[in-house]
Amino acid sequence: MPEKTSDYTPLGHLRDLRYVSSDEIPHKIIHSIDENRNFKVRKSWFAGVVADVENAFRRGEIRTPERKLAAKQLMERFTSEEFTQQKLTEESDIVEANRLIDIILEE
């Protein structure tokens, strides 16, 4: 996996979340106290992604219409009641988050 960047802007942190965290879905539930917890399946990973996107959006770092649309779609989907009430993260959630993050990070 790539190393973390030194860019601590919301988009820099989003880049770390996208490329440093694992897409793998482990066979057991991963908890915050687990030694290796750097997996995208965790609800806290999605919360971090949403927070970074929201902060970047408010700071004007997301400028193009396509990136703004992807940001809005990401924030709506991953803060929806359907997603937050979902018992376990599915592969399709990770795939969609990656797709939207990739659009947001394009420049």
Secondary structure as UniProt FT lines:
FT   HELIX           10..20
FT   TURN            32..33
FT   TURN            40..41
FT   HELIX           43..58
FT   TURN            59..60
FT   HELIX           65..79
FT   HELIX           81..85
FT   HELIX           91..105
//
